[in-house]
Amino acid sequence: MAYVTLLALFLTVTNLVPLSAIGFLPIILCAWRFFGRRYPAFITPLVAFTAFAVLSTLLYDPGSLIDFEFYRRDGNFFVSYAPILAGCLYIHRWDLNKVLRAFFVFAVGVNVPVYAIYLAHSGLLSIFTNPDASFGSYFIARNAAGGFLAMLFCLGVACYLQKRSRLILALLALNAMMLFSTYSRGSLLGAAMILPYLYLGRKRWVLASLIACLLAGSIAVAIYHTEPSVNYMGYTFSISNGDAKVANLDIRYEWLWPRALTYFRQSPIIGFGFGSFDDQIHTVTSYFGVLGVPSGITVEHSDSHAHNSYLNFLAELGLVGLTLMLTFYWRLIRWGQEGANAATNDQGQNFVAFRFIELSSVCLLVMAATEHRLVSPSNVLILSLVVSLVLASRAPQPYVTSAPHTVRPPDHLPGRSARSVSTSRYLSRE
């Protein structure tokens, strides 16, 4: 099963979710192994969030759970996070420092040919004159490519912190160039934020302040652009700006974020239902102003979301869902911090993996304020698969060679006294 997860990790360089998502297979094949084990603290909020999302879907649209399109779009949370739970079901004794270093070299190297072709046709600075001519790697969406390359950048930093080398430094620079060429501004911001996070000592107050600013900023922008006269439940936003990048910002600030805030205001505790944001909801029955029950629903499984994970969770799952997700990342980052600190005193075992988990989680939280990154397989799978490998990791067994068998001579040999034998031993030692 460890090889399945390893294969899935190397396939994250593509946009083919059916291939890169095979890391969930251990759950299907070895589910009985969940019982009778102890798990890290972050598993509890993750399981609670999963159960809450399933329950919310059953109440809102139970048919979605047997619809493949649901898992590709509205329900891609299950695809993105299933490998973490799968890591509780198998074991391996690999040196993850070497495995992840090899994956980083592979992931950057496999992008070199397509990036060289891109530079030959478009050039490095063409994105400023033609934003559509950006680098997409092996992904369809540019934000998917940017998110993956930002997470890969975090892995490169972790590799460099574990063992400094010119090769890793050169690949990091190349990775940064590829990320720049995607022109994914949220991805660039996420990758850039890990540098001050490291400079400030990776303190918990830094993380708490960062999350608070991201939440407050998202809600403040949504409130500022909300127009009381607009019916965000039914109004269709039309993009009028010719600049594609500016238009993307307009649709976020003036339509998608206020719409998410409208959802949240009508059902702030548990939201409207998992996967409901892109649906057509004609009627909402309010109970005491804290619970809204939608009806007259036209379900659509599409890529239309709030372009902000925090607001999207508030809209669909309310305060309960957002709290569980943030608790999961809060504990996951602590686990990564403590694991990396312990690894420095344990011959560096799994240091790269633990440091990557910490840095990439911070990067993902920052990117989540610009897109629905916290559930995107292209962004999350690389993290969840590494977490899976760490959960399954066991200390390598030392290789022990059998000592040569020595025969102790008896104290009494024929024709020799015990005293003469002892003396001969003493002389031989001398």
C-alpha positions in Angstrom: 0.0 0.0 0.0 2.9 2.3 0.6 3.8 2.0 -3.1 0.3 3.1 -4.1 0.7 6.3 -2.0 4.2 6.9 -3.5 2.9 6.4 -7.0 0.1 8.9 -6.3 2.6 11.4 -5.0 4.6 11.3 -8.2 1.4 11.6 -10.2 0.4 14.9 -8.6 2.4 16.6 -11.3 -0.6 16.1 -13.6 -4.2 17.3 -13.6 -5.5 13.8 -14.0 -7.3 13.4 -10.7 -8.4 9.8 -11.3 -4.7 8.9 -11.4 -3.3 11.2 -8.7 -6.2 10.4 -6.3 -5.4 6.7 -6.1 -3.9 7.4 -2.6 -7.4 6.6 -1.1 -7.2 2.9 -2.1 -5.9 1.7 1.3 -9.1 2.9 2.9 -11.1 0.6 0.6 -8.8 -2.4 0.9 -7.7 -2.2 4.6 -10.5 -0.3 6.4 -10.5 -2.7 9.4 -7.1 -1.5 10.5 -8.6 1.8 11.7 -9.6 0.2 15.0 -7.4 -0.2 18.0 -4.8 2.5 17.1 -3.8 5.9 18.4 -3.7 8.9 16.1 -2.3 12.4 16.1 -4.5 15.2 17.4 -5.3 16.6 13.9 -7.1 13.4 12.9 -10.1 14.2 15.2 -11.2 17.5 13.6 -10.5 16.0 10.1 -12.8 13.0 10.8 -15.4 15.4 12.4 -15.3 17.6 9.4 -15.7 14.7 7.1 -18.7 13.3 9.1 -20.2 16.8 9.1 -19.8 17.2 5.4 -21.4 13.8 4.7 -24.3 14.6 7.0 -24.8 18.0 5.4 -24.8 16.4 2.0 -27.4 13.8 3.0 -29.6 16.5 4.3 -29.1 18.8 1.3 -28.8 16.5 -1.7 -28.1 12.8 -0.9 -28.0 11.9 -4.6 -24.7 13.8 -4.9 -22.9 11.1 -2.9 -23.3 8.7 -5.8 -22.6 11.2 -8.6 -19.0 11.2 -10.0 -19.2 14.9 -10.9 -19.8 15.7 -7.3 -16.4 14.3 -6.3 -14.7 16.1 -9.2 -16.1 19.5 -8.3 -18.3 20.3 -5.3 -17.1 17.3 -3.3 -13.5 17.2 -4.2 -12.7 17.6 -0.5 -13.1 13.8 -0.2 -10.6 13.2 -3.0 -8.1 15.7 -1.5 -8.1 14.5 2.1 -8.8 10.8 1.9 -5.0 9.9 1.6 -4.4 11.3 5.1 -6.8 8.7 6.6 -5.3 6.0 4.4 -1.9 6.7 6.0 -3.3 5.1 9.2 -3.6 1.7 7.5 -0.2 0.7 6.3 3.4 1.0 7.3 6.8 1.5 5.6 10.4 2.0 6.7 11.6 4.4 4.0 13.9 7.3 4.5 11.4 10.1 3.6 14.2 12.7 3.4 15.6 10.8 0.4 12.1 10.0 -1.1 10.9 13.6 -0.9 14.2 15.0 -2.2 13.9 12.6 -5.2 10.3 13.7 -5.8 11.3 17.4 -5.7 14.0 16.8 -8.3 11.6 14.7 -10.4 8.7 17.2 -10.2 10.9 20.2 -11.2 12.8 18.2 -13.8 9.6 16.8 -15.5 8.5 20.4 -16.0 11.7 21.6 -17.6 10.9 20.5 -21.2 7.4 22.1 -21.2 8.7 25.2 -19.5 11.5 25.5 -22.1 9.0 25.3 -24.9 6.9 27.9 -23.1 9.8 30.3 -22.8 10.8 29.8 -26.4 7.3 30.7 -27.6 6.2 33.4 -25.1 9.2 34.6 -23.1 9.5 35.2 -19.4 7.7 38.6 -19.2 4.9 38.1 -21.8 2.4 37.6 -19.0 2.4 41.4 -18.3 1.3 42.2 -21.9 -0.8 39.1 -22.4 -2.0 37.5 -19.2 -3.6 34.6 -21.0 -0.2 33.5 -22.3 0.9 32.1 -18.9 2.6 28.8 -18.0 0.2 26.0 -17.2 2.6 23.1 -16.7 0.6 19.8 -17.0 -2.6 21.4 -15.5 -5.6 22.9 -17.3 -6.2 25.8 -14.9 -3.5 28.3 -14.2 -4.4 28.5 -10.6 -4.1 24.8 -10.3 -0.6 24.9 -11.8 0.4 27.9 -9.6 -0.9 26.2 -6.5 1.0 23.0 -7.2 4.2 24.9 -7.9 3.8 26.9 -4.8 3.4 23.7 -2.7 6.4 22.3 -4.6 8.4 25.4 -3.7 7.7 24.7 0.0 9.0 21.2 -0.5 12.2 22.6 -2.0 12.7 24.9 0.9 12.3 22.0 3.3 14.8 20.0 1.4 17.3 22.9 1.4 16.8 23.5 5.2 17.6 19.8 5.8 20.7 19.6 3.6 22.0 22.6 1.7 23.2 21.9 -1.8 23.7 23.9 -5.0 21.4 21.4 -6.9 18.4 22.1 -4.6 19.1 25.8 -4.7 19.2 25.8 -8.5 16.0 23.8 -8.7 14.3 26.2 -6.2 15.2 29.1 -8.5 13.8 27.3 -11.5 10.7 26.4 -9.5 10.2 30.0 -8.6 10.5 31.0 -12.3 7.8 28.5 -13.2 5.6 29.7 -10.5 6.1 33.3 -11.6 5.2 32.4 -15.2 1.8 31.0 -14.1 0.8 34.5 -13.1 -1.2 33.0 -10.3 -1.1 35.9 -7.9 -2.6 34.0 -5.0 0.0 31.2 -5.4 2.8 33.7 -5.6 1.5 35.3 -2.4 1.3 32.0 -0.6 4.8 31.0 -1.5 6.2 34.4 -0.6 4.5 34.4 2.9 6.5 31.4 4.1 9.7 33.5 4.0 8.5 36.0 6.7 7.0 33.1 8.6 10.4 31.5 8.7 12.1 34.8 9.5 9.8 35.4 12.5 10.7 32.1 14.0 7.6 30.0 13.1 5.8 31.2 16.3 2.3 30.2 17.0 1.3 33.8 17.5 2.5 34.5 13.9 0.2 31.8 12.6 -2.7 33.0 14.7 -2.3 36.5 13.5 -2.0 35.4 9.9 -5.3 33.4 10.1 -7.1 36.2 11.9 -6.0 38.7 9.2 -7.0 36.4 6.4 -10.5 35.9 7.9 -11.0 39.5 8.8 -9.8 40.7 5.5 -12.0 38.3 3.5 -15.2 39.2 5.5 -14.4 43.0 5.4 -14.0 43.0 1.6 -17.2 41.0 1.2 -19.1 43.4 3.5 -17.7 46.5 1.7 -18.8 45.3 -1.7 -22.2 44.1 -0.7 -25.1 46.2 -2.2 -28.3 46.0 -0.2 -30.4 46.4 -3.4 -28.9 43.4 -5.1 -30.4 39.9 -4.8 -27.3 37.8 -4.6 -29.3 34.6 -4.4 -30.6 35.0 -8.0 -28.7 37.9 -9.6 -26.3 36.9 -12.3 -23.1 38.8 -12.4 -21.8 40.0 -15.8 -18.1 40.7 -16.4 -17.6 44.0 -18.2 -13.9 44.6 -17.8 -11.8 43.7 -20.8 -8.7 42.9 -18.7 -9.1 39.2 -17.7 -7.1 39.6 -14.5 -9.0 42.6 -13.4 -12.3 40.9 -14.3 -11.3 38.0 -12.1 -11.0 40.3 -9.2 -14.2 42.1 -10.0 -16.2 38.9 -10.0 -14.7 37.9 -6.7 -15.2 41.1 -4.8 -18.5 42.3 -6.3 -20.3 39.0 -6.8 -18.9 35.8 -5.4 -17.8 37.1 -2.0 -21.0 39.1 -1.3 -23.0 36.0 -2.4 -21.1 33.8 0.1 -21.7 36.4 2.8 -25.5 36.4 2.0 -25.5 32.6 2.3 -23.8 32.8 5.7 -26.1 35.5 7.1 -29.1 33.3 6.4 -27.7 30.2 8.0 -24.6 31.1 10.1 -24.3 27.9 12.2 -24.4 25.0 9.8 -24.7 26.8 6.4 -27.0 25.9 3.5 -25.5 22.5 2.7 -22.2 21.0 1.4 -21.9 21.8 -2.3 -24.7 24.3 -2.3 -22.8 27.5 -3.3 -23.1 27.1 -7.1 -26.8 25.9 -7.0 -29.9 27.8 -7.8 -31.8 28.2 -4.5 -35.3 29.8 -5.0 -36.6 29.8 -1.4 -35.1 29.9 2.1 -37.1 29.2 5.2 -35.5 30.9 8.2 -35.7 29.6 11.8 -34.9 32.2 14.4 -32.4 33.8 12.1 -29.7 31.2 12.8 -30.9 28.3 10.6 -31.9 28.6 6.9 -33.4 25.7 5.1 -33.2 26.0 1.3 -35.9 24.6 -1.0 -36.7 24.7 -4.7 -33.1 23.8 -5.4 -31.5 23.3 -8.8 -28.3 21.3 -8.2 -25.3 22.1 -10.4 -21.9 20.5 -10.0 -19.6 23.0 -11.4 -16.3 24.9 -10.8 -18.3 28.0 -9.6 -17.3 28.6 -6.0 -16.6 31.6 -3.8 -12.9 31.8 -4.8 -12.2 32.0 -1.1 -12.1 28.9 1.1 -13.1 30.7 4.3 -16.2 32.3 2.8 -17.1 29.2 0.9 -17.0 27.1 4.1 -19.1 29.8 5.9 -21.7 29.7 3.1 -22.0 25.9 2.9 -21.1 24.6 6.3 -21.3 27.7 8.5 -19.3 28.4 11.6 -19.2 24.7 12.5 -17.5 23.7 9.3 -15.0 26.6 9.2 -14.0 26.0 12.8 -13.4 22.3 12.3 -11.3 23.0 9.2 -9.2 25.7 10.9 -8.7 23.4 14.0 -7.4 20.7 11.7 -4.8 23.0 10.1 -3.9 24.5 13.5 -3.1 21.0 14.9 -1.5 19.8 11.7 1.0 22.7 11.7 1.8 22.1 15.3 2.4 18.4 14.5 4.7 19.4 11.7 6.6 21.9 13.9 7.0 19.3 16.7 8.0 16.6 14.3 10.7 18.7 12.6 12.1 19.8 16.0 12.2 16.2 17.2 13.9 15.2 13.9 16.8 17.5 14.5 17.6 15.5 17.7 17.0 12.1 16.0 19.5 12.1 13.1 17.1 14.2 11.0 14.7 11.3 10.4 11.7 12.6 8.3 12.8 16.2 8.9 11.9 17.2 5.3 8.4 15.7 5.5 7.6 17.4 8.8 9.0 20.8 7.7 7.2 20.6 4.4 3.9 19.8 6.1 4.3 22.9 8.3 5.4 25.3 5.5 2.9 24.0 2.9 0.0 24.3 5.3 0.8 27.9 5.9 1.2 28.5 2.2 -2.2 26.8 1.6 -3.9 28.9 4.2 -2.7 32.1 2.5 -3.7 30.9 -0.9 -7.1 30.0 0.4 -8.0 33.7 0.7 -7.8 34.1 -3.1 -9.3 30.7 -4.3 -11.0 27.7 -2.9 -7.6 26.1 -2.4 -8.3 24.2 0.8 -10.2 21.5 -1.2 -8.5 21.7 -4.6 -6.8 18.3 -5.4 -4.0 20.0 -7.4 -3.1 22.0 -4.3 -3.9 19.7 -1.4 -3.0 16.2 -2.7 0.7 16.7 -2.5 0.3 17.7 1.2 -2.1 14.9 2.1 0.0 12.3 0.5 3.1 13.4 2.4 1.1 13.4 5.6 0.0 9.9 4.7 3.6 8.7 4.3 4.6 10.3 7.6 1.7 8.6 9.5 2.8 5.3 8.0 6.5 5.8 8.7 8.4 3.6 11.1 12.0 3.8 12.1 14.3 1.8 9.8 15.4 -1.5 11.4 19.2 -1.5 11.8 21.0 -4.1 9.7 22.6 -6.5 12.1 25.3 -8.9 11.0 25.7 -12.2 12.9 28.9 -12.2 15.0 31.3 -15.1 14.3 30.8 -18.0 16.6 33.7 -18.4 19.0 34.4 -21.6 20.8 35.6 -21.2 24.3 38.3 -23.8 25.2 37.6 -25.9 28.2 39.4 -25.2 31.4 40.8 -28.7 31.5 42.4 -30.3 28.4 43.9 -33.7 28.4 47.4 -33.5 29.7 47.1 -29.9 30.9 46.2 -28.4 34.2 43.7 -25.7 34.8 46.5 -23.3 35.9 48.5 -23.8 32.7 45.4 -23.1 30.5 44.7 -19.9 32.4 48.2 -18.7 32.1 48.3 -19.3 28.4 45.1 -17.1 28.0 46.8 -14.3 30.0 49.9 -14.5 27.8 47.8 -14.5 24.7 46.1 -11.3 25.8 49.4 -9.7 26.6 
